[in-house]
Amino acid sequence: MRKALLTTLTLALILCWSSLALAVTAQEVVDLVKSTGKFYQEKGAEATLAAVNDKNGPFFKGDLYVFMGPMEKPELAAHPLAPQLIGKDMSMMKDIKGKLFQMEFLRIAKEKGAGWTEYYWPKPGTKDPLPKATYILKSSDGKYWFGCGTWDLNAQAAEAQAK
C-alpha cells in the first residue's frame, strides 16, 4: 500500500513538473517577436514573409508562432497556420466575444509601437477558440507589424511578466 502511494505521488509530481516546464512565458513571446523584427531589419520583407510562413522556420516553436501584417491595411501578410487568411480584408473579423482583433493589432502598432492584447483564437490542433494573449510589435521602418501569442497567460499577466 505504501509503495503504491509513493509511486502515485511520484508520478503526480512528475506530471505537475512537466506541465509547468511546458508553460510558455511572456518573455518567450516577446523574444520571438523581437527576433522577427531583427530578422526583418537584416534580411528584409521578402525573406521575413517566407520565414514567418514556414512551419519549420525560425519563428515557429511548438504552440508559439509569429504572424505579421502590413501597417496600411487590416490584413495578414504571413501566417504559418492560416495561409487562407493572407491578403484577406480582416477589418470586420471578430472573435467569439465580438472583438475586432485585427483592428486592435493595428491600433497597438500605430499608437504604441508595441503592446499586449487578448482575444479568442483556436489553439493549434483544436477547433474551439480560447483566450490568447498576443504581443504586437511594429517594424523599425513602420511598414509591418509582427505578432505572437500564448494561451498560457492573459494579457495583463503577460504584460506584467515581460520586460
C-alpha positions in Angstrom: 0.0 0.0 0.0 2.7 2.4 1.0 4.7 1.6 -2.2 1.7 2.2 -4.4 1.0 5.6 -2.6 4.7 6.6 -3.1 4.6 5.6 -6.7 1.4 7.6 -7.3 2.7 10.6 -5.5 6.0 10.5 -7.5 4.1 10.2 -10.8 1.8 13.1 -9.9 4.8 15.3 -9.1 6.5 14.4 -12.4 3.3 15.3 -14.3 2.9 18.6 -12.5 6.6 19.5 -13.0 6.5 18.6 -16.7 3.3 20.7 -17.3 5.0 23.7 -15.6 8.1 23.2 -17.7 5.9 23.4 -20.9 4.1 26.6 -20.0 5.1 29.5 -22.2 6.3 32.7 -20.6 5.5 36.2 -21.8 9.3 36.8 -22.2 9.5 33.9 -24.7 6.7 35.5 -26.7 8.3 39.0 -26.7 11.7 37.5 -27.6 10.3 35.6 -30.5 8.6 38.7 -31.9 11.7 40.9 -31.3 13.8 38.3 -33.1 11.5 38.5 -36.1 11.9 42.3 -36.1 15.6 41.9 -36.1 15.5 39.4 -38.9 13.3 41.8 -40.8 15.9 44.6 -40.4 18.7 42.4 -41.5 17.1 40.3 -44.3 14.2 42.5 -45.5 10.4 41.9 -46.0 10.6 39.1 -48.6 12.8 36.9 -46.5 10.8 37.6 -43.4 7.5 36.8 -45.0 8.9 33.4 -46.2 10.4 32.6 -42.8 7.2 33.5 -40.9 5.1 31.4 -43.3 7.4 28.4 -42.8 6.2 25.9 -40.2 9.7 24.6 -40.0 11.3 28.0 -39.8 12.9 30.1 -37.0 9.6 31.7 -35.9 7.6 28.6 -35.2 8.2 26.9 -31.9 5.6 24.5 -30.6 2.5 26.5 -29.7 4.4 29.7 -30.4 4.4 31.1 -33.9 4.8 34.6 -35.4 2.3 36.1 -37.8 2.5 39.5 -39.5 0.6 42.1 -41.3 1.0 45.4 -43.2 0.5 48.7 -41.4 -1.5 50.3 -44.1 -4.5 47.8 -44.1 -6.1 45.3 -41.8 -4.9 42.0 -43.3 -2.3 39.3 -42.7 0.8 39.2 -44.8 2.1 35.9 -43.3 0.6 33.2 -41.0 2.1 29.7 -40.8 -1.2 28.0 -39.8 -3.8 30.1 -41.6 -2.5 30.8 -45.1 -6.1 31.1 -46.3 -6.3 34.5 -44.4 -3.3 36.0 -46.1 -4.3 39.1 -48.1 -7.9 39.0 -46.9 -9.6 42.1 -45.5 -9.9 41.3 -41.8 -11.2 44.7 -40.6 -14.6 43.1 -39.7 -13.2 39.7 -38.4 -14.4 39.3 -34.8 -13.5 36.7 -32.2 -16.3 34.9 -30.3 -16.7 37.8 -27.9 -17.1 40.3 -30.7 -13.6 41.9 -30.6 -12.2 43.2 -33.8 -8.8 41.8 -33.0 -7.1 42.7 -36.3 -8.0 46.3 -35.8 -6.6 46.1 -32.3 -3.3 44.8 -33.7 -3.1 47.8 -35.9 -4.1 50.2 -33.2 -1.3 48.9 -30.9 1.3 49.1 -33.6 0.3 52.6 -34.7 -0.3 54.1 -31.3 2.1 52.4 -29.0 4.6 50.7 -31.3 4.3 47.5 -29.1 2.0 46.0 -26.6 -0.3 43.2 -25.5 -3.9 42.4 -26.3 -6.2 39.4 -25.6 -8.7 37.8 -27.9 -10.1 34.3 -28.6 -8.4 32.1 -31.2 -8.2 28.3 -31.5 -5.0 26.6 -30.2 -3.2 24.5 -32.8 -4.9 21.1 -33.0 -8.2 22.4 -31.6 -11.4 23.9 -33.0 -12.7 25.9 -30.1 -11.4 29.4 -29.6 -9.6 30.0 -26.3 -8.3 33.2 -24.7 -5.0 34.1 -26.3 -2.6 36.9 -25.0 -0.7 38.3 -28.0 2.2 40.7 -28.2 2.3 43.1 -31.2 5.5 45.0 -32.4 5.7 47.5 -35.2 8.7 47.0 -37.6 11.5 49.5 -37.4 10.6 51.0 -40.8 6.8 51.2 -39.9 5.7 49.0 -42.8 4.7 45.9 -40.9 3.7 44.6 -37.5 4.6 41.3 -36.0 2.5 39.3 -33.5 2.8 36.1 -31.4 0.7 34.9 -28.6 0.2 32.3 -25.9 -2.8 30.6 -24.4 -0.9 30.1 -21.1 -1.3 33.7 -19.9 -3.8 36.5 -20.1 -2.7 39.9 -21.5 -2.4 41.6 -18.1 -0.2 38.9 -16.7 1.9 38.7 -19.8 2.5 42.5 -19.8 3.5 42.4 -16.1 5.8 39.4 -16.7 7.6 40.5 -19.8 10.3 43.2 -20.0 
